[in-house]
Amino acid sequence: MRILLTGGAGFIGRHVLARLLRRGHEVRVLDSLRADVHRGAPWVPPKGVELRVADVRDRGAVEDALAGMQAVIHLAAKVGLGVDMDDMPDYASSNDAGTGVLLAAMARRGVGRLTLASSMVVYGEGLGLCAEHGAVRPGPRLEASLAAGDFEPPCPHCGRALQVRLVDEATPFDPRNAYATSKAAQEHYAANWARATGGSAAMMRYHNVYGPGMPRDTPYAGVASIFASALRAGRAPQVFEDGGQRRDFIHVADVAAATVLACERHAGGVDAFNVGSGTPRTVGGMAQALADALRGPAPVVTGRYRLGDVRHITADSARLRDVLGWRPEIGFEAGMAELAALPAGAAA
């Protein structure tokens, strides 16, 4: 297929691009090459790949980039938490207005296949199990509770601690920061477009992605990159809260494989797919695994917190396996060993 890949110069984008090329697709990349994201040497696309340097909010540039394309993989986005109220306009503009510009241009150009990079953050705290009230949506984590070291989200009915449950794609949205809200809005816009045009929209709800090429020491670095960077500098990883936050860490190669598979195989209509390993880990456990692999200092549990962070979010990725035939291939231990073996600076 002839595919437009937005955000193709980014961390996940480069892995998706490489896989698309191995699969024989013709790819055009649209990327703004934002200076706060793309540090270091300028990115040079692989041979045979056309690069259009433009913002996805640029209507003319987007429509030109779509000429002759059969499908779009939309990765371009402002990422991070968005915990400051001043961040909201940038998330709304970059992610939501940008997606609206892209979808309108796809409708005009008659491009009918979309694979959208969404995120597990749309679920907020996901679901919990209360001994008295059964499955519930966890209540908000108030700043006073966090400051007192009470990190577990309560049952909204009785205030008791909850057991963690895996979330599937039917779990209602409950975005709890500006980034999460922007990703939920992107999905709604994409669904509107698909239903109005008869197009195909696959929403890929990525969980915590790590691997070679992670951004390092930028506002967009993931927790694995931050920990690895500290350890390579001889510093102990600083773990927020009590380290018991549960996440699903998924290797970027497996994320790229799922994304390309969805672009190739998604049959039509609107579908969402969790993209996770299926093996939840704690943030503290991941920090310790990296410290062991890099023979560095033990993690320090700081008790610090960020408003807008969720406590636990772990995926049920059965739909992706059952519908598209995807299986993750890189386990957690192998992935941590790979990170440890990367040369200093290779994660940048």
N, C-alpha and C positions, 0 to 999 in steps of 0.2 A: 504493500500500500504506500501511497504518498501521504506522509504524516507531518503535520505541524506540531512541533514540540515546544511549548512555552516553558521558560525557565530551564532550558536545556543545558545551560552552563553551570547550574547549581549542583549541590551535593547529590541529591537523588537524580537530578536531570542527567548528569553525565553517565550514571550507571544505566538509566533507561535508554539513553542514546546509544551506548555501546551495545546493549542487547538488541535494540531495533536494527542496528547495522548488521549484527551477526545473523539476524533473522531475515536479512535481505530486503528490508524496507528502505524506501527513499525518504530522507528526513530533512526538513528545513527547521532551523532553530530560531525562535524569537526570544530574545533576552535583553533586558535593560542594562545588564552588567552594572548594577548599582555598586557604587564604591564602598558602601558600608557592608556589603555582602562579599564582593569579589575583591579580596585583597591580594597583593603579590603580583606576579607576572600576569599580563593580560591573557585571557583564555583564547586559545586558537582551536577552532573546530577541526575534527578529523577530515581527512581528504574526502571530497565528495559531498560534504555537508555544507549547505548554505546557511550563513549566519545573518540574521536581520537584527541589528541593534536598535531596539525601540521598546518603549513602555507599552504594556498591554492596554493602557488607557488611550493610546493614540489611535483613533478610529481609522485614519487613512493608512497608517502603517500596518495595522492588524488586517484590514481588508486586503491590502496588497499581499501580505504574507500568506493569506488563505488561498490565493489564486492557484488553481490546479490541485489543491489538496483534497484528500478523501476522508481524512480523520484528523482529530486534534487530541493530543494529550496535554492537558492544562495543569502544569506544575507551578507556574509563576505565581508567587504570593509573598506578601510580607508575613514572616513567621515570628514566633516568640509568644510571650504571654499577653502583653498589652494590659499591664496592671495600672498604668498611669492614665488618668482620664484624658490627658493631652494626646495619648496614643490613638484614641478612637477615630479621629478624622482620617489618619493615615491608613488604618486597617480598613475602614469603610471604603476609602477611595481606591487603595491599591488592590484589595481583594474583591470587593463587591462591585464597585463601579467598573473595575477592569474586567471582571467576568461578564458583566452586562454588555460591555463593548464587544467582547469576543463573541458572545452568543448571538448578538444582533448581526454581527458581520458574518457568522456562520450561516445564519438564516438567509441573508442576502446572497451569499455565495453558493448556497445549496450543499454545504458540508454537513453530513448527517450523523457523524459518529463522534462522540465525546467520551473521553476517559478523564475524570476529574480527580485531582489529588485533594481529598478531604482529610479528616483527622479524627482520632478517637476523642479529642477534646469536646466534640459536639455533645457527648453524653454527660458532661459534667462529672459528678461523683458516681455515675452509673446507678447500680442497684445494690441494695443491702438487704440482709435477712434479719428481721427482728424476732426474738423468741416469742413475743406476744402478738405482734401485728403482721408477721409474715414478710413477704417481699414489699419493700418500700423504697421510695426515692429518698436518699439521705438528706437530712436537713443541712442548712448552711453552716460553715465553720466560721464562727464569729471571732473577731480579732482578740477579744478578751480571753476566749478559750485558748486560742493559739498562744497568746502571750503567757498563759498559765501552764503551757506544756500539754494541754489537752487537745491532741491532734486528731483523734478519731471523730468522724462525722456522726452525729446522733440520729436516732430514730426521730422523725419529725412529730411523732405522736406521744412518745413516752420519754424520749431523751436517752434511752439506753444505747450502749454500743451495738454495732451491727456486724454481722458476718459478711465478708466480701463475696459477691457473686460475679460470675462472668456476664458480660453484656453481649447480647446479639444485636443484629441490625434493626430489630423491631423496638428496641429500647427508645423511649421518647427522648428528644433533644432536651438538654438542660445546660446550655452554655454558660460558663461562669467567669469569663473574661472577654476582652474585646476580640482577641484572635479567635476564640471559640465561636463567638457570635458571628464573626465574618465568615467562618467556614460553614456554619449552618446556613447562613444566607446564600452562599455560593451554591449549596446543594438545592435550595429552593428555586433559585434562578435557573439552574440547569434542568430541573424537573419541569419547570414552566416551559422552557424552550423545547424540550423533548416532546412534551404533549402537544404543543402548538404546531410543531413542524413535522411530527412523526419520526423524529430522530431517536438515536440511541444514546443513553447517558448511563455510564457506570461510575458510581461514586466510590472511590477507594479510600476507606477510612484507616489511614496509616496509624500504627501505634508507635512506640518509641524506636526510631530508626537510628542505627549506628553502623559504622564500618569505614573502610578506606575513603578518604576524601571529605570526612566530616569537617565542617568549619571549626576553626580553633581560635579561641580568645576573641570572639566577636559576639555581638548581642544575639546572634542566631545559633550559637553553639549549643548542642544538646548536652545532657548531663554526662554521657559517656566521654564526649570530647573534652569537657571541662575537667573531669577527673583525670583522664589520661594526660592532659597537658600539665596539670599540677604535678603528677607523679614523675613525669619526665624532667621537670624542673627541680625535683628533689623535695617537693612539698607534699604534705599529707592532703588527701582529698577532703574538702569541707562538705559534710553531709548535713543537709537541712533537716529540721524537725528531729525525729528520733531514728531516722533511717528506715523506718518500717513501711514507708510508702510502697505500694505494690504497682508495678508496671509490667508491660509485656514488651521486652526488648527484641527487636526484629532486625536481622541483618539487611543492609541496603541491597545486596544482590538478590535476596528473596523478594524484597519490595519491588525491585525493577522487574523481576520475572512475573510477579502478579500483575503489575501494571501493563506490561506488554501483552500478557495473556488476555487480560480484559479487553484491550484494544482490538485484539485479533478475534476473540471468540464470543464476546458479549452479543447475544442474539438480537437485542432490540428492546425498546421501552426504557424504563427507569429502574435501576437496581443499585443497591448499596452493598459493599463488601468490606467487612473487617479484614484488615491485613495485620495479623499478629502471629507470633510463634506458637501460641497455645500453652506456653509455659511461663506463668507469672514469676517475677523475681522482685525482691525488695531493692530499693535504691541503695541501702546500706550494703546489701549482699553484693550488688554489682560493683560498688566501690571497693569492697574487700577483694573480690575476684580480680579486679584490675591491679590492685596493690600487690597481690600475691604474684600475678603474672609478670609484673614489672619489677618485682623485688623492691618495692618502695615502702615508705612509711605507712603505718596503719591509718585508716580513715579516722577523722575526728568528727564526732557527732556534735553539732553546734547548738541544736535547739532553735536555730533561726528559722524563719518562715517567710513566705511571700503570700500576700493576699492574692487570691485568684488561682493559686495552685490547688489542684484536687488531690485528695489523699490516696485514693485507690482507683485505678481504671485498668481493667484487664479484659481481653477480648475472647469471644467465641468466634473463631474463624471457619466454622464448619461450612457455611454457605459457599465461601470461596473454594474450598476443597470439593464440595459436592457438585457445584454448578460449573465451575471452570476447570476442575481437575488439578488445582495448584497444591503443592506441598512445599513447606519450607525445607531447605536442604542444609542450612548452616546452623548447627546447634549453638547454644549459649557459650559453652566451654570453648568450642573451636573458635567462635567469634572473638571472645576475650583474648585467646592466645594469638589470634591474628593481629588484633590491635596492639598487643604488647610487642609483637615482632616487627611492626612498622618502624622504619627509620624515623628519627626525630624530625618533626616538621612534615612528615608524609600525610598527616591527617589534615593539613591545612588546605 
